[in-house]
Amino acid sequence: MNTTPCLLLSALLATAALAGGTLDVSLFGAFPDDGKDDTLAVRAALTQAKKQGARKLTFAKGRYDFYPDKAFERYQFISNNDEGLKRIVLPLDGLKNFEVDGQGADFLFHGYLSPVTVDGCRDIVLRNFTVDYARTFHSEGKILAVTNSYADVEIAPEYPYSVESGILKFHDGKPAKERTLYPVRGLLEFDPVKREVAYQARDYWLGDEILAQDLGNRRVRLLREKLKGTPGNIFVFGPDHRLVCGIAVSDSRGVTVEDVTLFHCGGMGVIGQRSSDLFVRRVKVTTPPGKNRIVSLTADATHFVNCGGQVVLEDCLFELQKDDATNVHGIYVRIAERLAPAIVDVKLAHPQQFGFDFIRKGQKLELVKGPALTTYAYPVVKQVERLNKEYTRLTFKEPLPETVAIGDALAALDDYAALTIRGCTIRGNRARGILLNSRGPTVVEKNVFHTAGAAILFEGDARFWYEQAGVSDCVIRDNL
């Protein structure tokens, strides 16, 4: 069959559609509910939109399937997540005044696929779609029995697995030579009746291999001592990575995410870094209706790093994710070596912050004593030389104080977000509710918290996560 007339027709239709500034993905062959891979069609639509200056990309309501085989790829460093070569379905790069309107569409991703990245953009709107995965990055099993030396679980059919040479392995259910593995590391108990982390449950870190015995009929014996759990509750096997965020925003300004539902992803739900004016409204992080899944996302619902302008979370639902509802902070780099009075090598200390560049020539930084976080100088950067993803060489306009020591830390003195969290419901998740570290004016009002840990936590450290602290203007009112 000669497809040239079809391609010409699509191009003509696309050009005509641009009279109104809108493109529909159906013009490029993406149709809902047909079971076909829509990845290339969406990629073509984005390419055409950028080429012709379209303002809007739309989807008809229904289900769209996306596979990694022919997806766009890029190596990404995303703070507080794992670096890697990511395959991305909607890579929004360098766009201005652009909107993606799903119009109620359901996006179903197969394998290790990142749904949306926004990079170097201005004034972007993402709205009206859901995100889910055909095979989740975590797995779940019903607790049958627990003793001092083992625990028996019944693994739900949605989570293919095998026990090979005494090792439990989760995968996508394909034949051995074709399968994709879904490795796990953490184990946490959830109460399926209350739909929350089980009372007094603790995190278990399983290591690289889970010793197990296959008992048949999807029942598995976990050969680990001193596990605790209540029969009837659910053990959630958490992934050993944060490789696949839902919506990742980098170096952008004016990004709105609204009326979007995130049923699942293998990392943060919405993550913003080095960006400003980010608005998250009526976003739901939850589990899909009609399924027995107990966990939504495998990490934080939202997260914002070295962001400025405004960050607004409004009328959102964040529930059943495997970490906090949000965390807003900056990054400390650790002083690794002093080479001269005004020259130091600094290190990004946590592996999930490698490659996170935020220091610029002419920027004023704060210099703090390591564990104490006491500020004692404000050096101005003269020169920045990135050595690799971990180390950067900094030259300052003036010598640093004589008291500077290995283990002290540097952080940005600008780009603090004015943070508003209003009208949100946060419940049933692991860890805390919200972590507040932004030095901009912060307002937390009219929210409902039901969390296993602190509802609101002020934190920061230069020992492990190296998250910049220093809240100085915060109002908390009318919350439950």
C-alpha angles and dihedrals in degrees: 000000000000107000096183095096089050092051091047090049091050091050092049092047091047091051091048091049090055090069084083094035093246132115125190118209090226088074087068098044104271109133126170124250097008095113093231127131107265096184099102093043092055090045090053091048092053092048091051092045092054093044094050099035098246117179100205141034117198138190129201114240115272140069124316122190124213128191129188098230097096102013124132112264136204136164107247137192107201116177117247089010132083121275120232150121102298129197110216131196100194109029106177105192127175094343126150129200093000132149134196110201115185092186089213096319121158115223114204117190125201118206130338099347129144110218104206137004124180111197127174093347137140130211101001126169124197115185150154107022141102129227125211139148129233088222116025121224091235129054133216136210134180114241111240103171140348129202134166091269106034148006126220118215135179108221115216118243092246090071112064115205144159136200108227122181089341094309123117112227128183119207144148097277098250123132113290097259093050103036128117115221124226103200119199134201110169132062124198133169122233130189107230093195097052090032095225142094108299116261112274091357117159134205116257117200108208103191125224096310131041111210109219147157123220110230095181131245090066091300117134131184113219106213100213128120127235098015113156126208144134119245109248094033123104128252110211115206104210121209121255092233147043096218103134119054122186101225118002119190120191132175092347138128132213104016121166125191112185139163090007123140120206110197094171149348135156099248138005117353099219115006123180124188132178088352138118139214100026119173124191111183130173092350116158125207105187144116122282118263117251094029130098093226112138100189127060112186124008096227139014119340090223135000134181126195127187091344126156140189109039130341111191128183109183134173093347133150116219112178142151096006118143095244144017128329091234143346121193116189150122129245129254119209116208121234104240102174139000110221100174137351091278101025128080138163112227128196133210095230106197117065091226089061098051112128093021103137116189106141117100136186111269093020121137113227134189120237115209136183109255113251095009096054090212111158114229106161143021107212121186118224117240099174137009123201117178109212097183140316091298107035133052128179114222127195116193130205091238132028116271119245116281089241094065110125141186106272095036114121142223128210140171118277094202140047097063112165123231097229127208123179110178137163096358129144115216117182150139096021133128118259122002140338108240131351113211119201105135115119091209121096107293127200122183112180144154095007130139118223127191106162139149092233134030114327090216123020130185107201146142136157147185095209110067119354094021092214114167115241136184112121109186107161115043134148120191116183145151096011128142 
